[in-house]
Amino acid sequence: MAMANPIARGGCVPFVPSDASPRIIVTGGAGFVGSHLVKRLLRPPWSGTLKVVDNLWRGQLRNLIDPDGNPLLDFSRDVCIGDLTDYSVAELMTRHAETVYHLADIVGGIDFVFSNQASLFDKNLQININTLRAARANRVPAFVYTATACSFPKELQSNYSVVSIPEDKLYPASPESSYGWSKLMGEYQLEREQLADKDFQVGVVRLHNVYGPRAPYRKGSQALPALIRKAISYPAEGFQVMGTGMQYRDFLHVDDAVSAILAVRERGMNRGPIQAGTGEAVTLRHAAREVAKLAKSLLVKRFAPTFDNAFEGDKGRVADLTRARAILGWKAQVTFSEGLKGTFKWIMQEMELEARGRKGLRPSFDGSGSKDGVRQGAGHFGHRGTGAHAAERLSSRPTSHFSGGPERSMPAAAQ
């Protein structure tokens, strides 16, 4: 029996040489950070060709729809619903590409990460190896990789004293989790490739704890969006913090994460790993209290955080921004209070739309609450109709054999 055309089903259409330059592929481009990067890249005077690869495990097509219900890309041509654990997806979609922004990976909160160590490590290795090998086979000249501060040695993050870690303290390697190890292996592989071919342009941006609108916030999510969810759900869900609350993080707003990624592409290629963070330590206790204050002012709820004093992961680290400032001229712009308030309001809106959906009122993709899920006059693209309707059709289709598919308990391979 002849197999149906998987490219037609999955929208996996590669670049051709006649496509306008720059020809950019964003892996994990329907995910949290990836979709923000896509939106930033497409700002006027954009005149190139951009494609996204995402298996929609955590990523969502609605992340690629603007507030008026218009798609940012042609979903039938420029969005590949495919899984990068299958080499054929990576090979197809990097053909004739000029820059790969590689954001796709498996990640979640510390409870998820430490409950799925083996499978998470395996999948991330597959994703990284396939994407890089395909890019090299197709002679892609530039490759930008989002690394993580979770790759730093656990010994440097083992007490509550605030420590600012420079990039060169990555070795001797001893990340606390398999997630940190898997991302470290991606850095190491890229370093080897660049040393073997001086013409291969490599950029590595080592991100700290990214938060902001579109961040996953359901159970298994990372600390800050999880706290916001608990606050909005209270008292149906207790407002409990994992650990003592003394552990601290360098919380980086997604807008700043995107600006750092683009700065690395512009000024940081073949300059080694460069960290992106604020350089400021925020304890989970402080973050929880700030979230509780927002719940009081926005929802008229009054409660105080409790702490389970159980496992809390690493005690903390913040970025040493010496290289980011010297090489990129980069500095984070969004304050923690400003970013937290915007994230709280976004999650609050999302949870309200979910509640409306459970009551039979269809939530809109743009937050307008309109009956059709798009505002009146929303634009069309191709033959697939308005953005929200097209997103529903694409995401509900059976996936092609390009979607190798990690275990169903695992979040999407998307940032």
N, C-alpha and C positions, 0 to 999 in steps of 0.2 A: 504494500500500500504506500502510495506517495505521501510524504510528510508535508503538511501545510507549511507555507513559507513563514519561518519564525520571525524574519525581519519585518514583514508586513504586520504580524500580530503584535510584535513588541516595540515597533517604532525604531528599531535599531538600524538606522541609516548612516553609513559612514560619510566622512568628508570626501569630496572630490577635489582635484587640483584647481578647478575653476571657482570653488567657493571663495568668497572674499576673505582676505587676511585682516587681522590675525584669526587663525582657526584654533579655537580653544575648546578643550574638553574639561568638564568639571565632574570628577567622580564623587558620588554622594551628593550630587547637586540638587536633589529634592529634599535633602535633610536640613537640619538646623543651621549650621554654619554655611553649608554649601549653597542653600537657597539665597541667603543674604549675599554671598559672594557673587552669585549669578546676577542678582538684581543690581549690584554695584558695577559689575562689568558692563552691563547693558545700558548704563546711563549715557545720555548724549554727550559727546558726538560719536557714540559707538557705530562702527561701520563694518565689523568683521562678521565671523560666523561662530556661534557658540552652541555646543551640544552638551547634554547631561547624560550620565549613566547612573542609574540608581535602581536597586531591587525593590524599593518601596517597603522595606521591612520596618524601618522607622521613618524614612522619608515619606513625604506626602505630595502628590501632584498639586494640591491646592496651595502649597508653599510657592509654586511657580505661577500664581495668578495674582494680578495686582488688585488694589482695593476696589476698582471699578468692575471687577469680574473678567478682565481681559488677560489672556495668557501672556506670559513674558516670552515664551518660545512657541514655535509650531510643534505641538505635541506629536503629530504624526511623522515628523521628519527629524526633529532635533532633541527628542527625549527618548532615550533607550531604557526600557524597563528590563534590565538584565542584571545578572549576578556575576560579579568579578571573580568569584571563586571558579568560574569557568573561563579558561584562557581564551576561548573563541570570542567571547564578548569583548575582552580587552583588546585582542588583536584586531577585531573588526572596527572598533570605535576609535582606535588611535591611528588608523590609516590616514595619512595626509594631515594629521594634526600638527600644529606648530608649538603649542604649549599644553601640557597636562597639569591641571591643578588636582592633586590627588588627596581628597579628603575622606574617601570611603573607608570605613572601618567598623568593627563591632565594639560598642562601648555602652556603659550604663553606670548606675550608681555602684558604690562599693559592695553592697549586698549582692547585686547581680554579678559583678566582676568576680568576686571571690567564690561564688556558687557555680561558676561556669569557666573555671580556669583553663582546662584542657581544650575544650571546644573553641573558646574565644581565641586562644593562642593559635590554634590550627587554622581557623578561618582568616584571621588577620594576616598570617604568613602567606596563605594562598592569595589573598587579595593583593597584597603588596608585590609578591613575586610575579604574579600574572600581569599586573598593570605595568610594572617596570620592564619586564621582559618584552612585553608587546610594544611598549614605547620605543625600546631600543631596536627591536626588529623592524619597526616602521620608521626608524631614523627621526623620531621626534626630537627637535633640537633643545627643548627646554622642559624641565620637570620640577614642579614645586610641590613639596611634601609637608603636610601638617603633622609634626611630631608632638610629643607631650612631655610635660614636666613630670609625669608619672614614671618616666624612665630614669630619673635620678636615683642614685643608690639609697636604699632605705635607711642606711646608717646616717645619712645627712638629714633625715627627716624624722628622727626618733625621739625628739623632745619638744617641749612647748616653747622653748626659747626661739625667737624669730631669727631665721637664718635666710640670708640672701645667697642663692647658689648660682655661680657663674657657669657658663656653658661647658667649660673644660673639666668640670668635676663629674662628668658622666661615667668615667672609668676610675678604678675597677668597677665593672658593672654588677649591680645587685638590686634591680628594681623589686619593689615589694610584691607586685602582681604580674600575672601573665600578660595583662594588657600592656603594662609598662615594658615588659620584655619584647612583646610583639612589635611595638612601635619602635623600640630601640633597634631591633633587627632591620626594620625598614630604613632607619638612618644609616646603619652600617652598610647595608647593601648599596644604597645610593652613593655613599662615600667610595666604595670599591669601584663602582661603575665610573664615577667621575675621575678617579685617579687613573683608570685604564684608558679613558678617552677625554683629553683636555678640552675638546670641542663640545662635549656634552655639558649643557648648562643646568646646574642643580641648585635649587633653593630649598632650605630647610628652616621652617619657622616652628619653634618649640612653644606651643601654647600652654598657658596655665588654665585655670578653671573658667571656662567660657559659659556665660549665661546670657539671657535676653529673650525677647519674643521669639516664638517657635521652638523654644527648648522643650524637649519631652518633659512632662511633669507627672506622669502617672507612676504607679508603684514600680520600683526598680530604676527610677530616674536619679539624677545627681542631686546633691544636697540642697542647693538653693531653690530650684523649682519644686522639689519635693516639699520643702518647708512651706512654700507659698500654697501649694495644693492643700496641705494639712490645715493651714490657717483658714482658707476659704471653706473647707469642708467642716471645720469645727462647729459643733461638738460631735458630729457623726464620726469623725476621725480625730483621734487625739493629737495634740500638738506636741509630739515627742521628738527630741533630737537624738540621733545615734551618738553614743559615746558620752564624754564628759562636757562637751561644748567648748573645751579649752583648745581643741585642735583648730588650726587656722588655715586659711587658703588665700591665694592671690586671685580674687575674682575679676575676670576680664569680660567686659561687655562685648557682645558679638559684633557691634559696629567697629570697635577697636581691633578685634581679632581680624576682621576683614581688611581693615586698613593696613595692618601689619603684614598680612599675606601678600597684599598688592605691593607694599613697600619692598618686600623681599624680592618679588619678581622684577621690580624696577631697579633696585640698587644693591641687592644682596645675593645675586647668583654667584655660585662658586666661592662664597666667602665663609662657608661653614655654617653650623647651626646658629640661629639667632633666636633668643627668647622673646616672647611677647607676654607681658603682664603689666600690672600697675606698679609693682614694687611695694605694695602696701599689704600688710597682714590684716585680715578680718577673721576673728574667731567665729565659730559656729554659734557660740552663745550670743555674741553681739548681733550676728545676722538674724538669729531667731527673734531677738528682742525687737529689731527693726521691722521684721515681718509682722510681729504682733502689733506694733504701733500702726502699721498700715492697715491691718485688719480692723483696728479700733476706729481709725479715721474714715476708712472707705466703706466698712461693713457694719460699724457700730458693734463689734464683737470685742469682748474683754476676756483675756486669758493670759497666762504666763507659760513659757515653755517648761517642759520637764525633760529629764535626761535619763537615758537607760543605762548609762555608765558601762556599756558593753563595747563590743568591737567598734573602732572608729577609723581604721586604716592608718595612714601615716599621720604623724602629729602636725606636719605643716612644712611649707616652704614658700618663698616668694621669689620673684624674678630678679636677677641682677641685670639691670638694663644698660650696662655699659656698652655692650656691642650694638644693641638696638639704637642707641643714641648716636654712637660714633659712626656706624656704617649706614644706617637707614635715616638718621635724623628723625626718629620716630618716638612718639610718646602717647600713651593712652589719654583720651580726652573725656571719657564719660566717668563721672564720679559714681561711687558705689550707691549713694542715696538716690541719685537721679536714675541710674540703671535699674535699681531694685524696684522703684515705684513704677516705672514703665513696664517691667516684667510682671509685676503683681497685677497691674491693670489688664495686661494681655491675657494672662492665665485666668483671671476672673471672667473676662469676656468669653474665653473658650469654654469654661466650665458652665457658664450660663447658656451658651449655645447648645452644649451637650444636653443640658437639662431640658431645654426647649425641644430638642430632638426626641428625647424619651417621652415627652408629652404629646408627640405627634406633630409638633411644629418644626418644619424643616429648617435647620440652621443654614445660614448663608455662608459662603466662603469669605465674604468680605466684611462680615460683622454687621451688615446693614439690616439683617432680619427680614429681608424681602422674601416673598413667597417662593420665587423661583431659585433662590440661592445666588442670584446675580442681580445687580441693579438694572433698572430699565435703561435701555440703550447700550448695554454692555456689548462690546465688539465681538465679532466672529473671527475664526481663523480656519482657513481651509474649508473642508466639508464637514468638520466635526462639530460645529456649533459653538456655543458660548463656552467660555473657559470652565465654569463650574460643571456644566453638563459633560464637556469633553473629558474633564478630569475623572468624573464618575465612570464614564464608559471605559476609559483606558485602565483605570485601577481595578475595575471589576472583570476585565478580560482574563481568560486563562493565560498564564505566562508561558513563554516559549521555552524550548530546551536551553535557552541562554540563561534562564533563571535556575541555577543549580540549587539554590535554596539552602541556607543554614537551618539548623533545627528550629522547629516552630516555637520553641521557648525563648529564642534569642532575638533581641532587638535588631533593627535593620542595620545593614552595612552602610550607614550614612552618618555624616557629622551634622 
